[in-house]
Amino acid sequence: MNILKELANRDRVFDFLAPADSPVDVRHGPILYMEDVTVSFDGFKAIDNLNLTIDDGELRCIIGPNGAGKTTMMDIITGKTRPDTGKVWFGSRHDLLTMNEPEIARLGIGRKFQKPTVFEALTVFENLELAMSADKRVLPTLTARMNGAMRDRIDEVLEMTGLVAQRRQLAGILSHGQKQWLEIGMLLMQRPRLLLVDEPVAGMTEQEMERTAELLTGLAGKQSVVVVEHDMGFVRSIARKVTVLHQGSVLAEGSMDQVQGDPRVIEVYLGESEEAV
Amino acid sequence: MHWLGQPFQERPTQLFIGILIAALAVVTVLNLALPAGHPLHVSTYTVTLLGKYLSYALLAVAVDLVWGYLGILSLGHGAFFALGGYAMGMYLMRQIGDRGVYGDPVLPDFMVFLNWDSLPWYWQGFDMAWFAFLMVLLAPGALALVFGFLAFRSRVTGVYLSIITQALTFALMLAFFRNEMGFGGNNGLTDFKELLGFDLRSDATRLGLFIASGVALALGYVLCRAIVGSKLGRVCVASRDAEARTRFLGYRVERVQLFVFVVSAMLAGVAGALYVPQVGIINPSEFSPLFSIEIVVWVALGGRATLYGAVIGAILVNYAKTVFTGVMPDAWLFALGGLFVLVTVLLPKGIAGLLAWRFKRPDFHDRHPGDGNLSREEATA
């Protein structure tokens, strides 16, 4: 019945005619496009007229003082928070505001939260196995079999995250940094097009930070990566382009040097934090 | 069906099945081949006692499946065990036929005593073995399905779930105590004569039941190993330790929990069905909350999340119970409680943990974090 009703509706493209998993269309450049997005919580504008474009394959760092709206922005992209006004497009085909969280995740937007949560009683390999895209209903999971292609994919991600030697170790005995990389690896198993990474180097040692920088810059190109980070040294070491958020909108955008020279940025953020460093 | 065959390729499972079969064979030979006066002769009384332990061991494996791997502490598994037992008991009652005290060809004695003139609807069909055996699986399975569906859908876990399972088994106990329920009230079902045409009092039948319990334990063990060794088993462990994260990966945790819970309840039902003909009675005391807690103590003593630990725990504790209640009946509960406290404090991983430590092999789970290449970098830096 529903299909008949849909057919009678002649002024739109029928959902069932469009392929269910239509690929993300990035022929026109950006993979993520946000225009005039505004969100307010009880009158407080957490995001105020935000305009942001991320190109396909780009590695972008987003910085800003506390309360600048970084987390809210991530929440909007992943569908956790709905904006009051504005447009959010993934490629030029998918309107993210019409989709729910699981749909957006399936489309290829992966998000790494600040605190790493890996399955400590399972090995690194098994953690990646569970994260792999597959039929996740009960009986298919019971009878699931690992094939060569899956094994190759896990090996590939182990290689990327530098955890080859730890593949058979329990995730619970990994160091803090290794857990963060494993978590990024678990996101990579789902072959995301866009990776949102929240404060990846908090609590890491110098060496771990270097490794993380290598990992993230290595990922860019194959997928787009958006990093929200407080550590200015780390941002300087990886970013080609930096966006500074302030009070819910973009204050400045450009290379690290350009941004650092901007007097408004120095006033609200860099000045204080440089002094603090 | 490769997932069902998987356990046969694992060394520990081969070892477990091997020991179990050897034990069954030795007991059978010692019972049949040696004369009654021989010092190594195993009496039929002992065989039946061992058969009872084996059915308890299967029950313990079922509890370990949900507690050890899924993190659901069920304090009501006695209910599923008892339901399976009642299904078997109803079949055995119908087999008595007109050999009861009152000689009624259809009605069990207690119904004649209560002046009932016909069988209640839920007693229909239990004269057929296939139907009764199906009910051994379906009755506990259906209860677990409804109970689990409601509990897991509402995301009731942890202590709250444990308390509800206690309430469930307690409520069932009170219900089964009532004569109007039609399950024999507080006397339960007893005075059984034969099972599938075999006289329950004959030595051969008792040996057969003992072997059947051993085989059921082996099959149940392999089934549980197959589940925990599959990808689904890893999802269980993942949801036990980080439920929200597992959901975030796209697994429907409540369905995984429901599936495993129902499988476990059915295994408990089979254990109950094997227990009843060996002890010769089923009554509402099997529903008592205390019994369900005792099962958990067996598993904790044996070692959680190992399956074989549950078997060891069930057999050892029940052997100790048999010995103790013979010597000092009043001290048994103190001994059980004391044992539980001692093991929790001194052997948090139970007897299985002690075995693993004693026969420690350098396999990957024991690898020290210092072996990783990053840590080596850190060490040289």
Interface residues (C-beta under 8 A of the other chain):
Chain A: P102 A105 T117 V118 F119 E120 A121 L122 T123 E126 E129 L130 A131 K136 R137 V138 L139 T141 L142 T143 A144 R145 G162 A165 Q166 R168 Q169 L170 I173 L174 S175 G177 Q178 M186 T205 Q207 E208 R211
Chain B: H2 W3 I227 S230 K231 L232 R234 V235 V237 A238 R240 D241 A242 A244 R245 T246 L249 G250 Y251 R252 R255 V256 F259 F364 H365 R367 H368 P369 D371 G372 N373 L374 S375 E377 E378 A381
